[in-house]
Amino acid sequence: MVKRIIQNGPKILTWILFYAATIVAASSAGLWDIKGYYAELTAPSFAPPNWLFGPVWTILYLFVSIIAYRLIYMPRWEWKPVLIAL
């Protein structure tokens, strides 16, 4: 069991780094004071409630980090560089 954890250590560390990078990117939006601007916008009738914003974006960034991890460790393929660039 320990041997397997040691073998997968670089992969786990890579995923943690991707996840941390997405958290930093997401939290950088909080540097700007947009509360006044956001409150003045006219929301459409189908807009979700404000409390749903945080959980949805957290899940979205989790998926982004998982996709990045899987792209990095996928086998060689002619489209792999294109997918990573996207």
C-alpha positions in Angstrom: 0.0 0.0 0.0 2.8 2.4 0.9 4.7 1.5 -2.2 1.6 2.4 -4.3 1.2 5.7 -2.6 4.9 6.5 -3.2 4.6 5.5 -6.9 1.5 7.7 -7.3 3.0 10.6 -5.3 4.0 12.7 -8.3 0.6 12.3 -9.9 -1.2 13.2 -6.7 1.1 16.2 -6.3 0.4 17.3 -9.9 -3.4 17.2 -9.2 -3.0 19.1 -6.0 -1.0 21.8 -7.9 -3.6 22.1 -10.6 -6.3 22.4 -8.0 -4.4 25.0 -6.1 -3.8 27.0 -9.3 -7.5 27.0 -10.0 -8.3 28.1 -6.5 -5.8 31.0 -6.8 -7.3 32.0 -10.2 -10.8 31.9 -8.8 -10.0 33.8 -5.7 -8.3 36.6 -7.6 -11.7 37.8 -8.7 -12.2 38.9 -5.1 -9.5 41.5 -5.4 -11.8 43.9 -7.2 -14.7 45.6 -5.5 -17.6 44.5 -7.7 -20.4 44.3 -5.1 -21.9 47.7 -6.1 -21.6 47.0 -9.8 -23.1 43.5 -9.5 -26.0 44.6 -7.4 -26.9 47.2 -10.0 -27.2 44.7 -12.9 -30.6 43.6 -14.0 -30.8 39.8 -13.6 -32.9 37.7 -16.0 -35.9 35.8 -14.6 -34.1 32.5 -14.9 -31.0 33.6 -12.9 -30.1 31.3 -10.1 -30.0 32.6 -6.5 -26.8 34.3 -5.3 -26.0 31.7 -2.7 -25.6 29.1 -5.5 -22.7 30.9 -7.1 -20.0 29.8 -4.7 -20.7 26.0 -4.7 -21.2 25.8 -8.5 -17.9 27.6 -9.3 -16.1 25.5 -6.7 -17.3 22.3 -8.4 -16.5 23.8 -11.8 -12.9 24.6 -10.8 -12.6 21.1 -9.3 -13.6 19.6 -12.7 -11.2 21.9 -14.5 -8.3 20.7 -12.3 -9.3 17.0 -12.9 -9.4 17.6 -16.7 -6.0 19.2 -16.6 -4.6 16.3 -14.6 -6.1 13.8 -17.0 -4.8 15.6 -20.0 -1.2 15.8 -18.7 -1.1 12.1 -17.9 -3.0 10.8 -21.0 -0.9 8.7 -23.5 0.7 10.4 -26.5 -1.9 11.5 -29.1 -1.7 13.9 -32.0 -4.4 16.1 -30.5 -3.0 16.2 -27.0 -1.0 19.5 -27.4 -4.1 21.1 -28.9 -6.3 19.9 -26.0 -3.7 21.2 -23.4 -3.6 24.6 -25.2 -7.4 24.9 -24.9 
